[in-house]
Amino acid sequence: MPRALRRLVHLVLFCPLSKGLQSRLPAIKVKYLLLAWLGILVASWVIYMQYASYSELCRGHVCHMVICDHYRRGIISGSSCKALCDQRTLTLQHCRSTSSTHQVYGGLWKERAVVIKCGIEDPEKIDGAPDSVLRREMSLFDKPTRGTSMDEFKEMLHSFLKANLGEQPSLSTLVDRVITLADVNQDGKVSLAEAKSIWALLQINEFLLMVALQEKEHTPKLLGFCGDLYVTEHVGHSSLYRLEVPHYLEALVPEALSSSLNHWLAPAWPRRARITIGLLEFVEEVFHGSYGSFLICDASPRHVGYNAKYDCKMANLRSVASEAVVRGHLRGRRCETNADCTFGRDCTATCDRLVKQCNTEVVQPNLAKVCVLLQDFLLFGAPSDLRGDLEKQLRTCVTLSGLASQMEVHHSLVLNNLKTLLWKKISNTQYS
């Protein structure tokens, strides 16, 4: 806290009111003044914390400097580079970052609202000099090397995708999709700068999933990229709930209060039912897709968004991982309890206590995690003639467990029953 602010706090708290002031304001109780002072102190603390949090989390200028330096030196390429660095028609505006190493901004691209994302080095590992940031970021674009042939690059891509998505018969199709995406100038060739850019982007889990799931309705559309910075469509509501309490205020704001406020601010129930149907469709899309199965390893309301039409859009795919990656993380991992066999926040497998190693299959399926989220989002304000059945369906859903290979039919049955129940209620209405 700055010295001047500390002195002000000391004077306010410890200096008694003068008798002259007390005689002029006889009607004012001291306790009310104390409450007012306390309010000023709390407000000052919140403003200070907000400023400190913003300066730590929001470093888009570093992203812009690094990316444009690499672009001008010919190290990277991308469909958004000219707009970002030369024409300045792609601009970063509203900071949405929740991590200093993963920058997220709302912005404009030719007057169209977009979301801009990029990763930068941990600030604690940087000595503060701009050139040190550039040197550290160079390691992102060290592959492929000069002299790599097109066939070798395709083999690199195939091996990488196989390691991250598992052995899938359609991987060659995905490799072709990546090559087409990398060919920014559409000349039928991939330059070294184009190859370096797409390779760096594929190391970002969210980008890889967006490419693999780009034809899915509930995945945000990829609009462009430059180096390892990428641009996606704007999702009007980036969370299921409108009120998000900053972490430094969580101790001051009771959970019951924030929950009540979110219930009051939430869309009408039929619109929440429409969002829910879209979320359930996303669970179907990633259960067994063209490029394998994907697991939701953090079913947080902050990762599920929706647009102005109340169509569900996954605002954040960073918590979604391929089954192959989760299995690889768990395989051979030593453990004492099931908690030691966790990927992300809640992709948990069982611990074999005899050999003290994790099993590789996650016990709780995506649908059960999503239904835990929906119990709060969907039940309040539900129509009275539907509430009983809805509670029953959600209760069945949240108790789903067991190996995915042994419960596929049951999983599909529960999901379809829940979708049908909701759709019957809102079909043939303005909300459908």
TORKOL-413408 format. One record per residue (C-alpha): x negated, y negated, z; residue in one letter. Coordinates in steps of 0.1 Angstrom, whole numbers, plus 5000, padded with zeros to 4 digits. Example, Ala and Ser with C-alpha at 12.3 -4.5 7.8 and 13.67 -1.06 7.14 Angstrom:
{node {4877,5045,5078},"a"}
{node {4863,5011,5071},"s"}
//
This chain:
{node {5000,5000,5000},"m"}
{node {4985,4966,4991},"p"}
{node {4972,4944,5020},"r"}
{node {4997,4916,5014},"a"}
{node {5026,4940,5015},"l"}
{node {5013,4956,5048},"r"}
{node {5012,4921,5064},"r"}
{node {5047,4914,5053},"l"}
{node {5060,4946,5067},"v"}
{node {5041,4939,5100},"h"}
{node {5057,4904,5103},"l"}
{node {5092,4916,5095},"v"}
{node {5091,4945,5120},"l"}
{node {5072,4931,5149},"f"}
{node {5078,4893,5150},"c"}
{node {5109,4885,5171},"p"}
{node {5135,4861,5159},"l"}
{node {5129,4825,5171},"s"}
{node {5153,4811,5196},"k"}
{node {5161,4783,5172},"g"}
{node {5172,4808,5145},"l"}
{node {5192,4828,5170},"q"}
{node {5210,4796,5181},"s"}
{node {5218,4786,5145},"r"}
{node {5232,4821,5136},"l"}
{node {5250,4832,5168},"p"}
{node {5274,4854,5148},"a"}
{node {5247,4875,5132},"i"}
{node {5239,4906,5152},"k"}
{node {5202,4916,5154},"v"}
{node {5211,4952,5144},"k"}
{node {5225,4939,5111},"y"}
{node {5193,4921,5104},"l"}
{node {5173,4952,5112},"l"}
{node {5195,4972,5088},"l"}
{node {5189,4946,5061},"a"}
{node {5152,4946,5067},"w"}
{node {5152,4984,5066},"l"}
{node {5171,4983,5033},"g"}
{node {5145,4959,5019},"i"}
{node {5117,4982,5030},"l"}
{node {5133,5012,5015},"v"}
{node {5139,4994,4982},"a"}
{node {5103,4981,4981},"s"}
{node {5091,5017,4987},"w"}
{node {5113,5031,4960},"v"}
{node {5100,5004,4935},"i"}
{node {5064,5011,4945},"y"}
{node {5069,5049,4941},"m"}
{node {5086,5044,4907},"q"}
{node {5058,5022,4895},"y"}
{node {5031,5047,4907},"a"}
{node {5050,5076,4892},"s"}
{node {5054,5059,4859},"y"}
{node {5018,5049,4856},"s"}
{node {5007,5085,4864},"e"}
{node {5032,5103,4842},"l"}
{node {5036,5080,4812},"c"}
{node {5004,5078,4792},"r"}
{node {5018,5077,4757},"g"}
{node {4992,5051,4747},"h"}
{node {4965,5077,4752},"v"}
{node {4984,5102,4729},"c"}
{node {4987,5075,4703},"h"}
{node {4950,5065,4705},"m"}
{node {4937,5101,4703},"v"}
{node {4960,5113,4675},"i"}
{node {4955,5082,4653},"c"}
{node {4917,5083,4658},"d"}
{node {4916,5120,4647},"h"}
{node {4939,5112,4617},"y"}
{node {4918,5083,4605},"r"}
{node {4887,5104,4607},"r"}
{node {4903,5131,4586},"g"}
{node {4903,5158,4613},"i"}
{node {4940,5163,4614},"i"}
{node {4971,5158,4592},"s"}
{node {5008,5159,4595},"g"}
{node {5041,5147,4580},"s"}
{node {5044,5120,4607},"s"}
{node {5009,5107,4607},"c"}
{node {5014,5078,4583},"k"}
{node {5046,5067,4601},"a"}
{node {5028,5068,4635},"l"}
{node {4994,5054,4627},"c"}
{node {4997,5033,4595},"d"}
{node {5033,5022,4589},"q"}
{node {5042,5021,4626},"r"}
{node {5078,5032,4618},"t"}
{node {5075,5060,4644},"l"}
{node {5073,5044,4678},"t"}
{node {5072,5057,4714},"l"}
{node {5097,5039,4736},"q"}
{node {5113,5055,4766},"h"}
{node {5091,5077,4788},"c"}
{node {5107,5110,4799},"r"}
{node {5076,5128,4810},"s"}
{node {5077,5150,4841},"t"}
{node {5041,5161,4838},"s"}
{node {5010,5139,4831},"s"}
{node {4996,5165,4807},"t"}
{node {5028,5169,4786},"h"}
{node {5040,5135,4774},"q"}
{node {5077,5132,4763},"v"}
{node {5091,5100,4749},"y"}
{node {5123,5089,4734},"g"}
{node {5115,5069,4703},"g"}
{node {5125,5057,4669},"l"}
{node {5116,5069,4634},"w"}
{node {5129,5046,4607},"k"}
{node {5156,5034,4631},"e"}
{node {5166,5070,4639},"r"}
{node {5165,5082,4675},"a"}
{node {5140,5110,4680},"v"}
{node {5120,5127,4708},"v"}
{node {5082,5126,4706},"i"}
{node {5060,5152,4725},"k"}
{node {5023,5156,4729},"c"}
{node {4998,5171,4753},"g"}
{node {4968,5154,4768},"i"}
{node {4940,5164,4791},"e"}
{node {4946,5164,4829},"d"}
{node {4937,5128,4841},"p"}
{node {4918,5142,4871},"e"}
{node {4894,5159,4847},"k"}
{node {4887,5128,4827},"i"}
{node {4860,5103,4837},"d"}
{node {4881,5073,4825},"g"}
{node {4862,5064,4794},"a"}
{node {4882,5064,4762},"p"}
{node {4855,5083,4743},"d"}
{node {4856,5111,4770},"s"}
{node {4893,5116,4762},"v"}
{node {4885,5119,4725},"l"}
{node {4856,5144,4731},"r"}
{node {4878,5166,4752},"r"}
{node {4906,5166,4728},"e"}
{node {4883,5176,4700},"m"}
{node {4884,5212,4713},"s"}
{node {4920,5214,4703},"l"}
{node {4911,5212,4666},"f"}
{node {4881,5235,4664},"d"}
{node {4899,5262,4644},"k"}
{node {4899,5272,4617},"p"}
{node {4863,5263,4607},"t"}
{node {4851,5250,4574},"r"}
{node {4848,5278,4549},"g"}
{node {4878,5298,4561},"t"}
{node {4896,5311,4531},"s"}
{node {4934,5311,4527},"m"}
{node {4936,5349,4532},"d"}
{node {4915,5346,4563},"e"}
{node {4938,5319,4577},"f"}
{node {4969,5340,4570},"k"}
{node {4953,5369,4589},"e"}
{node {4945,5345,4618},"m"}
{node {4981,5335,4619},"l"}
{node {4994,5370,4616},"h"}
{node {4972,5382,4645},"s"}
{node {4982,5352,4666},"f"}
{node {5019,5357,4661},"l"}
{node {5016,5394,4667},"k"}
{node {4999,5387,4701},"a"}
{node {5025,5362,4711},"n"}
{node {5057,5377,4697},"l"}
{node {5049,5414,4695},"g"}
{node {5048,5437,4666},"e"}
{node {5078,5426,4644},"q"}
{node {5085,5437,4609},"p"}
{node {5093,5401,4599},"s"}
{node {5060,5385,4610},"l"}
{node {5049,5381,4574},"s"}
{node {5080,5359,4567},"t"}
{node {5071,5338,4597},"l"}
{node {5035,5334,4585},"v"}
{node {5049,5321,4552},"d"}
{node {5071,5297,4571},"r"}
{node {5041,5283,4590},"v"}
{node {5021,5279,4558},"i"}
{node {5049,5260,4542},"t"}
{node {5052,5238,4572},"l"}
{node {5014,5231,4573},"a"}
{node {5014,5221,4536},"d"}
{node {5023,5185,4542},"v"}
{node {5017,5172,4507},"n"}
{node {5034,5202,4491},"q"}
{node {5005,5209,4467},"d"}
{node {5006,5246,4473},"g"}
{node {4974,5245,4493},"k"}
{node {4965,5241,4529},"v"}
{node {4936,5217,4536},"s"}
{node {4913,5221,4566},"l"}
{node {4930,5191,4584},"a"}
{node {4964,5207,4578},"e"}
{node {4952,5241,4590},"a"}
{node {4937,5226,4621},"k"}
{node {4969,5207,4630},"s"}
{node {4992,5236,4626},"i"}
{node {4969,5259,4645},"w"}
{node {4967,5234,4674},"a"}
{node {5005,5231,4674},"l"}
{node {5010,5269,4675},"l"}
{node {4992,5270,4708},"q"}
{node {5021,5250,4723},"i"}
{node {5047,5276,4734},"n"}
{node {5077,5252,4727},"e"}
{node {5065,5245,4692},"f"}
{node {5060,5282,4684},"l"}
{node {5096,5289,4696},"l"}
{node {5110,5260,4676},"m"}
{node {5094,5274,4644},"v"}
{node {5106,5310,4652},"a"}
{node {5141,5298,4661},"l"}
{node {5145,5269,4637},"q"}
{node {5176,5284,4620},"e"}
{node {5194,5288,4654},"k"}
{node {5222,5263,4660},"e"}
{node {5212,5255,4696},"h"}
{node {5175,5249,4690},"t"}
{node {5165,5212,4685},"p"}
{node {5154,5206,4649},"k"}
{node {5117,5199,4642},"l"}
{node {5114,5167,4622},"l"}
{node {5077,5162,4619},"g"}
{node {5042,5164,4635},"f"}
{node {5008,5149,4635},"c"}
{node {4979,5169,4649},"g"}
{node {4994,5184,4681},"d"}
{node {5020,5157,4685},"l"}
{node {5055,5167,4672},"y"}
{node {5088,5150,4667},"v"}
{node {5122,5166,4673},"t"}
{node {5158,5156,4669},"e"}
{node {5173,5134,4697},"h"}
{node {5195,5153,4722},"v"}
{node {5220,5127,4736},"g"}
{node {5221,5144,4771},"h"}
{node {5188,5161,4780},"s"}
{node {5203,5177,4811},"s"}
{node {5235,5194,4822},"l"}
{node {5238,5168,4849},"y"}
{node {5236,5130,4845},"r"}
{node {5221,5123,4879},"l"}
{node {5185,5134,4884},"e"}
{node {5170,5125,4918},"v"}
{node {5133,5117,4916},"p"}
{node {5112,5141,4936},"h"}
{node {5101,5114,4961},"y"}
{node {5138,5107,4969},"l"}
{node {5149,5143,4973},"e"}
{node {5143,5142,5011},"a"}
{node {5165,5110,5014},"l"}
{node {5194,5121,4992},"v"}
{node {5213,5151,5006},"p"}
{node {5219,5178,4980},"e"}
{node {5257,5178,4988},"a"}
{node {5258,5141,4979},"l"}
{node {5239,5145,4945},"s"}
{node {5261,5175,4937},"s"}
{node {5293,5155,4944},"s"}
{node {5281,5126,4923},"l"}
{node {5273,5150,4894},"n"}
{node {5308,5165,4897},"h"}
{node {5323,5131,4895},"w"}
{node {5301,5120,4865},"l"}
{node {5305,5153,4846},"a"}
{node {5324,5156,4813},"p"}
{node {5360,5168,4814},"a"}
{node {5363,5206,4820},"w"}
{node {5372,5215,4784},"p"}
{node {5341,5198,4772},"r"}
{node {5320,5216,4799},"r"}
{node {5336,5249,4786},"a"}
{node {5325,5240,4751},"r"}
{node {5289,5233,4763},"i"}
{node {5290,5267,4782},"t"}
{node {5301,5286,4751},"i"}
{node {5271,5271,4732},"g"}
{node {5247,5281,4760},"l"}
{node {5261,5316,4760},"l"}
{node {5255,5317,4722},"e"}
{node {5219,5307,4728},"f"}
{node {5215,5336,4752},"v"}
{node {5228,5359,4724},"e"}
{node {5205,5343,4698},"e"}
{node {5173,5350,4719},"v"}
{node {5184,5385,4732},"f"}
{node {5174,5404,4701},"h"}
{node {5163,5381,4672},"g"}
{node {5144,5384,4640},"s"}
{node {5111,5378,4659},"y"}
{node {5118,5398,4690},"g"}
{node {5134,5390,4724},"s"}
{node {5128,5359,4744},"f"}
{node {5132,5354,4782},"l"}
{node {5144,5323,4800},"i"}
{node {5120,5320,4828},"c"}
{node {5134,5288,4844},"d"}
{node {5171,5285,4841},"a"}
{node {5172,5249,4852},"s"}
{node {5199,5224,4844},"p"}
{node {5171,5200,4833},"r"}
{node {5163,5223,4803},"h"}
{node {5199,5225,4789},"v"}
{node {5213,5195,4771},"g"}
{node {5241,5187,4747},"y"}
{node {5249,5162,4720},"n"}
{node {5277,5136,4715},"a"}
{node {5299,5164,4702},"k"}
{node {5293,5185,4733},"y"}
{node {5274,5211,4714},"d"}
{node {5248,5228,4735},"c"}
{node {5211,5220,4726},"k"}
{node {5182,5234,4745},"m"}
{node {5164,5201,4754},"a"}
{node {5133,5219,4767},"n"}
{node {5120,5253,4755},"l"}
{node {5088,5253,4775},"r"}
{node {5103,5277,4800},"s"}
{node {5113,5302,4774},"v"}
{node {5088,5329,4767},"a"}
{node {5086,5359,4743},"s"}
{node {5091,5393,4759},"e"}
{node {5056,5403,4746},"a"}
{node {5039,5374,4764},"v"}
{node {5057,5382,4797},"v"}
{node {5048,5419,4794},"r"}
{node {5012,5410,4787},"g"}
{node {5011,5388,4818},"h"}
{node {5025,5415,4840},"l"}
{node {5007,5445,4826},"r"}
{node {4980,5457,4851},"g"}
{node {4987,5428,4875},"r"}
{node {4980,5437,4911},"r"}
{node {5008,5431,4936},"c"}
{node {5020,5436,4972},"e"}
{node {5056,5425,4967},"t"}
{node {5080,5418,4938},"n"}
{node {5072,5381,4942},"a"}
{node {5037,5388,4929},"d"}
{node {5052,5400,4897},"c"}
{node {5067,5367,4885},"t"}
{node {5061,5348,4853},"f"}
{node {5072,5312,4853},"g"}
{node {5097,5305,4881},"r"}
{node {5121,5334,4879},"d"}
{node {5110,5361,4854},"c"}
{node {5104,5388,4880},"t"}
{node {5096,5425,4876},"a"}
{node {5093,5451,4904},"t"}
{node {5060,5460,4921},"c"}
{node {5050,5496,4922},"d"}
{node {5037,5498,4957},"r"}
{node {5021,5532,4953},"l"}
{node {4996,5519,4927},"v"}
{node {5000,5482,4937},"k"}
{node {5006,5471,4901},"q"}
{node {5035,5453,4885},"c"}
{node {5059,5470,4862},"n"}
{node {5063,5452,4829},"t"}
{node {5101,5449,4825},"e"}
{node {5119,5419,4840},"v"}
{node {5148,5429,4863},"v"}
{node {5172,5400,4860},"q"}
{node {5184,5393,4824},"p"}
{node {5188,5359,4808},"n"}
{node {5226,5361,4812},"l"}
{node {5225,5365,4849},"a"}
{node {5202,5335,4854},"k"}
{node {5225,5314,4831},"v"}
{node {5256,5324,4851},"c"}
{node {5240,5313,4883},"v"}
{node {5236,5279,4867},"l"}
{node {5272,5280,4854},"l"}
{node {5288,5287,4887},"q"}
{node {5283,5251,4898},"d"}
{node {5287,5235,4864},"f"}
{node {5318,5254,4853},"l"}
{node {5339,5262,4883},"l"}
{node {5346,5227,4897},"f"}
{node {5377,5212,4881},"g"}
{node {5385,5245,4863},"a"}
{node {5423,5250,4854},"p"}
{node {5441,5267,4883},"s"}
{node {5455,5294,4860},"d"}
{node {5420,5303,4849},"l"}
{node {5399,5298,4880},"r"}
{node {5405,5333,4895},"g"}
{node {5395,5352,4863},"d"}
{node {5366,5328,4858},"l"}
{node {5352,5333,4893},"e"}
{node {5355,5371,4888},"k"}
{node {5337,5370,4854},"q"}
{node {5309,5348,4868},"l"}
{node {5305,5370,4899},"r"}
{node {5301,5401,4877},"t"}
{node {5276,5382,4855},"c"}
{node {5253,5370,4883},"v"}
{node {5249,5405,4896},"t"}
{node {5236,5419,4863},"l"}
{node {5203,5436,4868},"s"}
{node {5183,5465,4856},"g"}
{node {5160,5472,4827},"l"}
{node {5171,5455,4795},"a"}
{node {5167,5488,4775},"s"}
{node {5193,5504,4798},"q"}
{node {5219,5477,4800},"m"}
{node {5223,5462,4765},"e"}
{node {5259,5473,4760},"v"}
{node {5269,5461,4795},"h"}
{node {5251,5428,4789},"h"}
{node {5270,5422,4756},"s"}
{node {5303,5432,4771},"l"}
{node {5300,5407,4800},"v"}
{node {5288,5379,4777},"l"}
{node {5317,5384,4752},"n"}
{node {5343,5386,4780},"n"}
{node {5331,5353,4794},"l"}
{node {5330,5336,4759},"k"}
{node {5365,5349,4751},"t"}
{node {5380,5337,4783},"l"}
{node {5367,5302,4777},"l"}
{node {5375,5301,4740},"w"}
{node {5411,5311,4745},"k"}
{node {5416,5282,4769},"k"}
{node {5402,5255,4746},"i"}
{node {5409,5269,4711},"s"}
{node {5435,5250,4691},"n"}
{node {5429,5219,4711},"t"}
{node {5409,5187,4704},"q"}
{node {5380,5202,4724},"y"}
{node {5375,5232,4700},"s"}
//
